[in-house]
Amino acid sequence: MKRIAVLTSGGDSPGMNTAIRAVVRGAIYNDMEVYGIKRGYEGLIAGDISEMNVSSVSDIIQRGGTVLHTARSAHFMESEGFKRATDMLENFEIEGLVVIGGDGSLNGALKLAKAGKAVVGLPGTIDNDLGYTDYTIGFDTSVNTVLSAISNIRDTSSSHERSTVIEVMGRNCGDIALHAALCGGAEAVLIPEIEPSINGLCRTLIQGKNRGKRHSIIIKAEGVKIPTQELADIITERTGLETKAVVLAYIQRGGAPTGRDRMLASQMGYKAVELLRDDVINRAVGIRGNEITHYDLEEALAMKREVNQGVSDLAEILSI
C-alpha cells in the first residue's frame, strides 16, 4: 500500500494523539502517503480529508484528546451514509484505513472490511472493555486520573470524618474501578461484573468504624445499576455514617497520557502501518503480556472481556 488514512472515532482517550503521530510518521518513514480524516466517520462521509506530513503531528505526543477530533455517527450506520463513506475512500484513493476507537468504532471498521475495504483497528478507549487486548489506549491515564482524585477526596473525607462514594467511568466494564480501588486503597469497590452486596458493603463500613476508622472511600463503576447518590443515601441510613457522592465524569477522559499509554499507542500505531504496508488487512491490534499482537477484526470483537478475578480478590483482601 502507498496511500493510507487515519481517523479517531467515538469517545476520546488520552494517547489517541500519540497513536496518530505514530501512524503518520510511521507511514512517511515507509514511503507512504498518509491522510487524516476529521471527526471520525462523520468526517469521512463529509470528505473532511487532508494529507498529513511530519509537521502535522509535531508537539502532540503529550496532549490529551485528538487533533483529528472525534464524533459519533448514526449516519454511518445507515445505508446512504455508509455508501457515501465508501465512496469517499474511493474518491481519495485510500488503500488502507487505520481506525482508533472503542467497541463501536471498531465495529464500524468491521462494516467497512465486510464491504471490501482494508482496515486496521486500534483500541482507543479508557474503558478497557475490549476482550482481545490486555489494555486499551487511555486506560492507564484514566486510572491515574482517578487515583489523583481519590487522594484529594480522601483529604476532605478524613477531615470531615465521612465516607465518600466515587463513581468512575467504564461503561459495563469495571476495570477502571477495580484498578483504582486497589491502587488507591479504597475500602470497597462495586463493579458491574459482580453482583453488589449492599449488606456486605454496610457491614464492612461498620466493622471499620468499630476499629476506629473515621472515613472510607467506596469506588463504584458507572455500570453498576444502583444510582450513586442513592447508594450514598442507603449507606448513610443503614450505617449512620455521613456519606457523600462524587461523580468524576469526563475528567477521566482528559489530560496528558502517561508514559505507559504513550508507549502503547506508539507501538500499536506503528504496528498498524506495518500491517497495511505488508497488505495484512482487517486486523485488530492489541497487547498480550508485553507483546504487541493482532487478530482478525471480527474474531477480536467477538472475544468477551472477563473480570480479572485475581485483582478483584486482592482488592478485597487488602481493604480489610
One Martini backbone bead per residue (centre of mass of N, CA, C, O) as a GRO file, in nm:
protein
  320
    1MET     BB    1   0.099   0.035   0.017
    2LYS     BB    2   0.068   0.414  -0.044
    3ARG     BB    3  -0.235   0.489   0.081
    4ILE     BB    4  -0.341   0.630   0.385
    5ALA     BB    5  -0.557   0.643   0.681
    6VAL     BB    6  -0.686   0.839   0.969
    7LEU     BB    7  -0.902   0.783   1.261
    8THR     BB    8  -1.126   0.913   1.510
    9SER     BB    9  -1.361   0.754   1.743
   10GLY     BB   10  -1.568   0.852   1.964
   11GLY     BB   11  -1.434   0.844   2.248
   12ASP     BB   12  -1.195   0.989   2.402
   13SER     BB   13  -0.830   0.934   2.456
   14PRO     BB   14  -0.544   0.902   2.599
   15GLY     BB   15  -0.319   0.862   2.306
   16MET     BB   16  -0.431   0.930   2.029
   17ASN     BB   17  -0.209   1.126   1.935
   18THR     BB   18   0.020   0.921   1.950
   19ALA     BB   19  -0.101   0.731   1.735
   20ILE     BB   20  -0.113   0.929   1.504
   21ARG     BB   21   0.189   0.989   1.496
   22ALA     BB   22   0.277   0.695   1.433
   23VAL     BB   23   0.126   0.668   1.167
   24VAL     BB   24   0.241   0.908   1.012
   25ARG     BB   25   0.552   0.855   1.051
   26GLY     BB   26   0.548   0.559   0.967
   27ALA     BB   27   0.450   0.605   0.678
   28ILE     BB   28   0.671   0.798   0.582
   29TYR     BB   29   0.908   0.605   0.637
   30ASN     BB   30   0.747   0.397   0.419
   31ASP     BB   31   0.657   0.566   0.165
   32MET     BB   32   0.376   0.697   0.255
   33GLU     BB   33   0.072   0.815   0.230
   34VAL     BB   34  -0.111   1.044   0.458
   35TYR     BB   35  -0.440   1.071   0.602
   36GLY     BB   36  -0.674   1.288   0.754
   37ILE     BB   37  -0.974   1.234   0.947
   38LYS     BB   38  -1.232   1.419   1.045
   39ARG     BB   39  -1.468   1.321   1.273
   40GLY     BB   40  -1.458   1.051   1.167
   41TYR     BB   41  -1.726   0.924   1.001
   42GLU     BB   42  -1.841   1.202   0.945
   43GLY     BB   43  -1.589   1.305   0.787
   44LEU     BB   44  -1.593   1.089   0.572
   45ILE     BB   45  -1.867   1.161   0.450
   46ALA     BB   46  -1.772   1.476   0.403
   47GLY     BB   47  -1.456   1.485   0.316
   48ASP     BB   48  -1.257   1.542   0.574
   49ILE     BB   49  -0.963   1.540   0.393
   50SER     BB   50  -0.601   1.531   0.461
   51GLU     BB   51  -0.283   1.573   0.428
   52MET     BB   52   0.004   1.449   0.597
   53ASN     BB   53   0.285   1.534   0.802
   54VAL     BB   54   0.531   1.567   1.020
   55SER     BB   55   0.417   1.849   1.128
   56SER     BB   56   0.120   1.760   1.197
   57VAL     BB   57   0.258   1.592   1.471
   58SER     BB   58   0.365   1.813   1.630
   59ASP     BB   59   0.328   1.846   1.964
   60ILE     BB   60   0.119   1.571   2.059
   61ILE     BB   61   0.217   1.337   2.250
   62GLN     BB   62   0.117   1.505   2.530
   63ARG     BB   63  -0.178   1.516   2.430
   64GLY     BB   64  -0.490   1.517   2.469
   65GLY     BB   65  -0.704   1.379   2.279
   66THR     BB   66  -0.778   1.498   1.928
   67VAL     BB   67  -0.675   1.652   1.632
   68LEU     BB   68  -0.913   1.502   1.460
   69HIS     BB   69  -1.127   1.447   1.615
   70THR     BB   70  -1.470   1.359   1.721
   71ALA     BB   71  -1.747   1.119   1.663
   72ARG     BB   72  -2.076   1.028   1.632
   73SER     BB   73  -2.241   0.797   1.377
   74ALA     BB   74  -2.550   0.729   1.252
   75HIS     BB   75  -2.514   0.766   0.942
   76PHE     BB   76  -2.309   0.530   0.895
   77MET     BB   77  -2.539   0.301   0.959
   78GLU     BB   78  -2.651   0.396   0.702
   79SER     BB   79  -2.667   0.340   0.372
   80GLU     BB   80  -2.606   0.626   0.268
   81GLY     BB   81  -2.362   0.693   0.452
   82PHE     BB   82  -2.190   0.446   0.384
   83LYS     BB   83  -2.166   0.500   0.081
   84ARG     BB   84  -2.022   0.772   0.113
   85ALA     BB   85  -1.774   0.662   0.261
   86THR     BB   86  -1.673   0.467   0.037
   87ASP     BB   87  -1.651   0.684  -0.180
   88MET     BB   88  -1.431   0.854  -0.040
   89LEU     BB   89  -1.212   0.641  -0.050
   90GLU     BB   90  -1.212   0.640  -0.359
   91ASN     BB   91  -1.165   0.940  -0.424
   92PHE     BB   92  -0.878   0.927  -0.242
   93GLU     BB   93  -0.736   0.651  -0.275
   94ILE     BB   94  -0.776   0.465  -0.028
   95GLU     BB   95  -0.622   0.161   0.082
   96GLY     BB   96  -0.602   0.234   0.399
   97LEU     BB   97  -0.742   0.204   0.742
   98VAL     BB   98  -0.717   0.375   1.053
   99VAL     BB   99  -0.883   0.285   1.359
  100ILE     BB  100  -0.956   0.487   1.651
  101GLY     BB  101  -1.119   0.299   1.914
  102GLY     BB  102  -1.385   0.141   2.014
  103ASP     BB  103  -1.628  -0.078   1.973
  104GLY     BB  104  -1.796   0.093   1.770
  105SER     BB  105  -1.560   0.171   1.581
  106LEU     BB  106  -1.471  -0.126   1.511
  107ASN     BB  107  -1.746  -0.201   1.389
  108GLY     BB  108  -1.717   0.000   1.159
  109ALA     BB  109  -1.465  -0.132   1.039
  110LEU     BB  110  -1.600  -0.404   0.982
  111LYS     BB  111  -1.800  -0.295   0.776
  112LEU     BB  112  -1.580  -0.212   0.575
  113ALA     BB  113  -1.450  -0.489   0.541
  114LYS     BB  114  -1.715  -0.625   0.424
  115ALA     BB  115  -1.689  -0.404   0.174
  116GLY     BB  116  -1.358  -0.426   0.094
  117LYS     BB  117  -1.193  -0.283   0.307
  118ALA     BB  118  -0.891  -0.172   0.442
  119VAL     BB  119  -0.825  -0.251   0.788
  120VAL     BB  120  -0.723  -0.105   1.113
  121GLY     BB  121  -0.741  -0.155   1.466
  122LEU     BB  122  -0.749   0.060   1.755
  123PRO     BB  123  -0.762   0.074   2.117
  124GLY     BB  124  -0.951   0.371   2.191
  125THR     BB  125  -1.004   0.346   2.542
  126ILE     BB  126  -1.069   0.372   2.885
  127ASP     BB  127  -1.245   0.102   2.953
  128ASN     BB  128  -1.117  -0.182   2.888
  129ASP     BB  129  -1.355  -0.365   2.696
  130LEU     BB  130  -1.157  -0.543   2.523
  131GLY     BB  131  -1.095  -0.888   2.489
  132TYR     BB  132  -0.816  -0.896   2.298
  133THR     BB  133  -0.694  -0.698   2.521
  134ASP     BB  134  -0.539  -0.597   2.802
  135TYR     BB  135  -0.504  -0.299   2.675
  136THR     BB  136  -0.593   0.035   2.638
  137ILE     BB  137  -0.597   0.342   2.514
  138GLY     BB  138  -0.613   0.536   2.830
  139PHE     BB  139  -0.642   0.366   3.089
  140ASP     BB  140  -0.397   0.449   3.262
  141THR     BB  141  -0.464   0.748   3.279
  142SER     BB  142  -0.740   0.721   3.412
  143VAL     BB  143  -0.647   0.584   3.670
  144ASN     BB  144  -0.459   0.820   3.757
  145THR     BB  145  -0.684   1.029   3.778
  146VAL     BB  146  -0.842   0.883   3.998
  147LEU     BB  147  -0.615   0.875   4.208
  148SER     BB  148  -0.599   1.180   4.242
  149ALA     BB  149  -0.892   1.213   4.340
  150ILE     BB  150  -0.877   1.032   4.586
  151SER     BB  151  -0.667   1.196   4.740
  152ASN     BB  152  -0.839   1.453   4.764
  153ILE     BB  153  -1.094   1.324   4.894
  154ARG     BB  154  -0.955   1.203   5.144
  155ASP     BB  155  -0.885   1.464   5.286
  156THR     BB  156  -1.185   1.557   5.334
  157SER     BB  157  -1.293   1.295   5.453
  158SER     BB  158  -1.107   1.302   5.701
  159SER     BB  159  -1.178   1.584   5.815
  160HIS     BB  160  -1.507   1.495   5.830
  161GLU     BB  161  -1.566   1.201   5.889
  162ARG     BB  162  -1.630   1.044   5.601
  163SER     BB  163  -1.795   0.913   5.332
  164THR     BB  164  -1.717   0.808   4.979
  165VAL     BB  165  -1.869   0.798   4.664
  166ILE     BB  166  -1.704   0.695   4.361
  167GLU     BB  167  -1.761   0.759   4.028
  168VAL     BB  168  -1.676   0.569   3.742
  169MET     BB  169  -1.586   0.472   3.451
  170GLY     BB  170  -1.664   0.193   3.180
  171ARG     BB  171  -1.941   0.112   3.167
  172ASN     BB  172  -1.948  -0.250   3.167
  173CYS     BB  173  -1.662  -0.199   3.296
  174GLY     BB  174  -1.449  -0.245   3.602
  175ASP     BB  175  -1.140  -0.165   3.572
  176ILE     BB  176  -1.110   0.118   3.683
  177ALA     BB  177  -1.225   0.060   3.961
  178LEU     BB  178  -1.038  -0.175   4.042
  179HIS     BB  179  -0.759  -0.036   4.009
  180ALA     BB  180  -0.822   0.215   4.185
  181ALA     BB  181  -0.891   0.067   4.446
  182LEU     BB  182  -0.624  -0.080   4.487
  183CYS     BB  183  -0.425   0.175   4.448
  184GLY     BB  184  -0.615   0.368   4.654
  185GLY     BB  185  -0.726   0.218   4.916
  186ALA     BB  186  -1.004   0.113   4.920
  187GLU     BB  187  -1.276  -0.025   5.102
  188ALA     BB  188  -1.447  -0.038   4.825
  189VAL     BB  189  -1.598  -0.224   4.537
  190LEU     BB  190  -1.807  -0.165   4.241
  191ILE     BB  191  -1.909  -0.397   3.986
  192PRO     BB  192  -2.088  -0.531   3.714
  193GLU     BB  193  -1.967  -0.837   3.724
  194ILE     BB  194  -2.056  -0.805   4.033
  195GLU     BB  195  -2.278  -0.855   4.263
  196PRO     BB  196  -2.390  -0.647   4.486
  197SER     BB  197  -2.347  -0.601   4.850
  198ILE     BB  198  -2.496  -0.406   5.075
  199ASN     BB  199  -2.455  -0.559   5.332
  200GLY     BB  200  -2.148  -0.598   5.305
  201LEU     BB  201  -2.075  -0.301   5.286
  202CYS     BB  202  -2.194  -0.206   5.557
  203ARG     BB  203  -2.034  -0.402   5.732
  204THR     BB  204  -1.752  -0.298   5.659
  205LEU     BB  205  -1.796  -0.006   5.766
  206ILE     BB  206  -1.868  -0.079   6.057
  207GLN     BB  207  -1.610  -0.235   6.125
  208GLY     BB  208  -1.427   0.007   6.080
  209LYS     BB  209  -1.553   0.190   6.294
  210ASN     BB  210  -1.496  -0.010   6.536
  211ARG     BB  211  -1.168   0.034   6.480
  212GLY     BB  212  -1.161   0.371   6.419
  213LYS     BB  213  -1.275   0.447   6.156
  214ARG     BB  214  -1.366   0.779   5.994
  215HIS     BB  215  -1.311   0.687   5.690
  216SER     BB  216  -1.427   0.632   5.338
  217ILE     BB  217  -1.377   0.452   5.024
  218ILE     BB  218  -1.599   0.420   4.740
  219ILE     BB  219  -1.598   0.234   4.442
  220LYS     BB  220  -1.799   0.306   4.142
  221ALA     BB  221  -1.926   0.184   3.871
  222GLU     BB  222  -2.139   0.292   3.621
  223GLY     BB  223  -2.262  -0.008   3.562
  224VAL     BB  224  -2.394   0.010   3.819
  225LYS     BB  225  -2.731   0.038   3.875
  226ILE     BB  226  -2.705   0.199   4.119
  227PRO     BB  227  -2.724   0.499   4.219
  228THR     BB  228  -2.498   0.696   4.376
  229GLN     BB  229  -2.679   0.863   4.567
  230GLU     BB  230  -2.843   0.626   4.670
  231LEU     BB  231  -2.607   0.476   4.798
  232ALA     BB  232  -2.527   0.698   4.997
  233ASP     BB  233  -2.801   0.701   5.145
  234ILE     BB  234  -2.799   0.407   5.241
  235ILE     BB  235  -2.544   0.423   5.411
  236THR     BB  236  -2.639   0.639   5.604
  237GLU     BB  237  -2.896   0.489   5.707
  238ARG     BB  238  -2.745   0.196   5.786
  239THR     BB  239  -2.473   0.330   5.953
  240GLY     BB  240  -2.445   0.656   6.027
  241LEU     BB  241  -2.273   0.754   5.788
  242GLU     BB  242  -2.150   1.005   5.637
  243THR     BB  243  -2.240   1.037   5.278
  244LYS     BB  244  -2.089   1.096   4.972
  245ALA     BB  245  -2.115   1.205   4.626
  246VAL     BB  246  -1.897   1.129   4.336
  247VAL     BB  247  -1.866   1.241   3.993
  248LEU     BB  248  -1.613   1.243   3.758
  249ALA     BB  249  -1.633   1.185   3.466
  250TYR     BB  250  -1.460   1.362   3.208
  251ILE     BB  251  -1.186   1.384   3.356
  252GLN     BB  252  -1.095   1.083   3.260
  253ARG     BB  253  -1.044   1.175   2.936
  254GLY     BB  254  -0.818   1.360   3.017
  255GLY     BB  255  -0.503   1.448   2.957
  256ALA     BB  256  -0.199   1.344   2.985
  257PRO     BB  257  -0.033   1.086   2.892
  258THR     BB  258   0.120   0.833   2.988
  259GLY     BB  259   0.391   0.650   2.933
  260ARG     BB  260   0.237   0.388   2.882
  261ASP     BB  261   0.042   0.506   2.664
  262ARG     BB  262   0.262   0.606   2.469
  263MET     BB  263   0.386   0.335   2.413
  264LEU     BB  264   0.136   0.185   2.316
  265ALA     BB  265   0.054   0.381   2.085
  266SER     BB  266   0.318   0.365   1.925
  267GLN     BB  267   0.322   0.060   1.874
  268MET     BB  268   0.039   0.033   1.745
  269GLY     BB  269   0.066   0.240   1.517
  270TYR     BB  270   0.306   0.101   1.373
  271LYS     BB  271   0.175  -0.174   1.330
  272ALA     BB  272  -0.043  -0.077   1.137
  273VAL     BB  273   0.151   0.007   0.915
  274GLU     BB  274   0.287  -0.266   0.867
  275LEU     BB  275   0.034  -0.419   0.782
  276LEU     BB  276  -0.040  -0.241   0.537
  277ARG     BB  277   0.229  -0.262   0.389
  278ASP     BB  278   0.181  -0.599   0.388
  279ASP     BB  279  -0.128  -0.663   0.338
  280VAL     BB  280  -0.249  -0.674   0.638
  281ILE     BB  281  -0.589  -0.715   0.697
  282ASN     BB  282  -0.837  -0.690   0.915
  283ARG     BB  283  -0.724  -0.580   1.203
  284ALA     BB  284  -0.645  -0.612   1.558
  285VAL     BB  285  -0.475  -0.426   1.784
  286GLY     BB  286  -0.267  -0.541   2.062
  287ILE     BB  287  -0.208  -0.678   2.402
  288ARG     BB  288   0.012  -0.944   2.534
  289GLY     BB  289   0.157  -0.865   2.780
  290ASN     BB  290   0.452  -0.749   2.595
  291GLU     BB  291   0.290  -0.805   2.322
  292ILE     BB  292   0.226  -0.720   2.008
  293THR     BB  293  -0.086  -0.774   1.852
  294HIS     BB  294  -0.302  -0.964   1.612
  295TYR     BB  295  -0.640  -0.981   1.480
  296ASP     BB  296  -0.911  -1.065   1.368
  297LEU     BB  297  -1.160  -0.845   1.380
  298GLU     BB  298  -1.409  -1.025   1.428
  299GLU     BB  299  -1.282  -1.205   1.648
  300ALA     BB  300  -1.206  -0.981   1.847
  301LEU     BB  301  -1.507  -0.871   1.893
  302ALA     BB  302  -1.602  -1.163   2.014
  303MET     BB  303  -1.442  -1.114   2.257
  304LYS     BB  304  -1.461  -1.148   2.597
  305ARG     BB  305  -1.473  -0.974   2.891
  306GLU     BB  306  -1.293  -1.048   3.185
  307VAL     BB  307  -1.261  -1.056   3.502
  308ASN     BB  308  -1.007  -1.002   3.733
  309GLN     BB  309  -1.003  -1.203   4.001
  310GLY     BB  310  -0.731  -1.139   4.133
  311VAL     BB  311  -0.778  -0.833   4.168
  312SER     BB  312  -1.043  -0.854   4.323
  313ASP     BB  313  -0.935  -1.016   4.564
  314LEU     BB  314  -0.708  -0.819   4.646
  315ALA     BB  315  -0.884  -0.573   4.707
  316GLU     BB  316  -1.033  -0.717   4.942
  317ILE     BB  317  -0.796  -0.804   5.120
  318LEU     BB  318  -0.659  -0.498   5.144
  319SER     BB  319  -0.935  -0.359   5.281
  320ILE     BB  320  -0.928  -0.450   5.596
   0.00000   0.00000   0.00000
